[in-house]
Amino acid sequence: MIEKQIELNKHLIHKYNIPGPRYTSYPTVPYWDEAEFNLQKWKETLKKSFDESHQLEGISLYIHLPFCESLCTFCACHKHITKRHDVEAPYLKTVLKEWQLYLEILGEKPIIKELHLGGGTPTFFSPENLKFLIENIFKYAKIDENPEFSVEGHPNNTTREHMQVLYEAGFRRISFGVQDYDPKVQKSIHRIQPFENVEYVTKTARDIGYESVSHDLVFGLPFQKLEGMKQTIQKTKELNPDRIAFYSYAHVPWVKGVGQRGFDENDLPTAEEKRELYETGKAMFEEMGYVEIGMDHFSLKSDTLYQSAINKTMHRNFMGYSSSKTQVMIGLGMSAISDSWYSFAQNVKTVKEYESLVNAGEIPVFKGHILNEEDLRIRRHILNLMCNLETDFGNETPFSELENTKERLDEMVKDGLIEWDNNRLIITEAGRIFIRNICMSLDLRMLRRVPETRIFSMTV
């Protein structure tokens, strides 16, 4: 059955395997209008959105903890490589100073609905320092009645003490970066971690009381073969995580600061091989009782992500998919991105510059985008497609100004990727793997200014 599906998809893979965004935002970062953005506008839109929404839904906080002891060569995140742990305390004190700068803008204690610690490697930091960080964040905020607090952990350095401290602070979700168990793949991406380490942290998290444990797997990595992927998924089955993020490896070595030059492009699976890895993985996950959610994610029916998908309350932002929505998301730390719904703002990308600006009393934003009315409409539709696999244009006249958008969508109807029900656009089961391509057909900013150089990873 899998082989038959792959054969059917081959011509579509060749047709649609083009560079494209992952749509954690619209407009995507390369299409932000930096000329129209300034720090004062960002503050104004943030305050407006906060006043509109925080009493109803609270806010989300993302805290970027960028330090890693070694460089994983598959990773495209903003990080700072060091083995010196004396960097922890100064960095966290700077994050807390940045939090104070935002509290001054908000004008009252925010209600924190979501909190995510990402990286880098959050568990690079000692349990004591993480406790210090969280206690001082919460000191100036209220906590929602049903908070969603989560953290990313490295299986090699996450201890029971890390997880216990965060659990006592209200964290109930934890995700572990597994990637692949094949030793050759692990060596090529400089991420050596035995199954026993993943087993330990997974079982320890459950023993402590975490309600949702997630494993991140990646397909399309160098030297990755079908048999190896099957073995990785079989090992994953033994631990039965509540969620699985099954990401397509994004090969973007041209992006400054990304360490993806430790292997040759010829070492990567072809598009057809990569698709086979995905289709095989998907079939195995479904056989194990997982349900595909949105793009790249699988969930057990007992997990809140599945429930939110069924209830159509799932949300997507720079933190990925979440089972609840807040209109305001504040990003703290080096390179963190904030979202007021009406605007985006990104912090400077080096620890040195970040600490310098914050310690001078400045919000460390260096670029952003103010969304216009058209942006807000398109953002809503792309978000609907990413989360619910459908969107309703209602009485809108979609894309009247851009005939090629309609042509692209008509072509996707012929290929069986989408269907129209009056003004409702619906992604079919066959179209799920091409969600990014479908969203690209609505991306007016990119359609008006097609990139002259490659800036995105491939969609397949």
C-alpha positions, 0 to 999 in steps of 0.5 A: 500500500505504501509503495503504491501511494509513493508511486502515485505521488512521484509526479506530484513530488517532482511538480511541487518540490520547490523552495517554500516557507514553513509558515510559522508566520504570515508574512514570512520573515524574508517578506517583512517590510522593515522600512515601515517598521519601527520600535514605537509602532511595535510597542503601540500594536503590542499594547493595543493587542494586549488590551483587547485580548489578555483578559479573555485568553492571557498571553504566551511567553517564549524564552529563548535559551541559546546555549549548546555545548556542541554544534548539531550540524542539522540544526538551523536554530539561533544558538551560541556554542560554549562549554562555559556555564558561567554564562548562565546567570548573566544571560538569565538576569538580562532576560528578566530585565527584558521582561521588566521592559515589556511589563512597563509597556503592558501597564498591568500584570499579564495572565500567562496562558502559555510558556515555552522554553526553547533553544539552543538547549534549555537544559544546558542551564542548571535546575537552580538557574531555571528555577530562578528564571521562572520564579522571577517571571511569575513574580510579576504575572498571574497564571491562567487557571489552565496553563500550558507550560512546556520545555525542550530537553536534550536527552543527554543532559536533562536530569531528574532535577531539571524536570522536577524543578520545572514540574513544580513550577507548573510545567506539564509538557516536555519534548525531546530531540531524538532525530534518528537512532542510526549511529551513522546518521547521528555521527553525521549530524554530530548528535550522538545519543543512545536509546537508553538516554531517551528511554531514561528521560521519557520514563523519568518525565512520566514518573514525575507526572508530565502529562505530555511527552513529545519526541522530535524525529527528522526525515531527510537527514544525511545517510538516512535509509528506509530500514534505519528509519523503520528501526528508529520508529520501532524504538519510538514505539517502545516509549510511546510518546504522547506526541511525535513531531516528524519534521522534514530536514530543512537544508539551508547551508546558505543561511549565515550561522547555520552549521550545515556544511559538515556533509555533502548534499549528495549524502542527503536522500533524494526527494523520492527517497525522502517522501518514502521515509515520510510515507512509511513513517506516517503509516507506521505511526497510524498503525501505532495509534497516532493521528496526523495533526496539521503539518509534521505532527502526530498525536495520540487521541489522549493528548490535548493536541488531538483534542484541539484539532478535533475542536478546531481550537489549535493554533500555530505561531513561532513556537509551533503548534499549540492546543490553545491560542493567545493573540499576544506572544512575547519572545524574550532572549536573543533572536526571539520573535514576538507576535502581537497579531498586528505586528512581528518583532525579532530580537538581535541575534547575538548574545553580546548585542542582546545583553548590551541593548537590554542592559542599556534599557532598550528593547532589543528588537532589530527588525519586524513587520506591521501587518496591513489589512490584506496581511491580516486576511491572508494570515487568517486563511493560511493559519486556518489551512495550517491548523484545520486543513480548510478555510472559508472565504465567506463573502470575500472575493479572493485574489481578484487582483492576481489571476495566477493565484486562481490558476495555481489553485485550479491546478491543485484541484485537478491534481486532487490536492484541494477541493472547493465547497462554495467559497470554502477551500478544503485540503484533501488527504492527498494534499496534506503533504503539500500544505506548504505549496497550497499556502504559497498559492495564497501568499500574495507578498511572495507572488508579487516578488518571487525570490531571485535567490534561494531563501527557503528549504524545499517543500518536500 
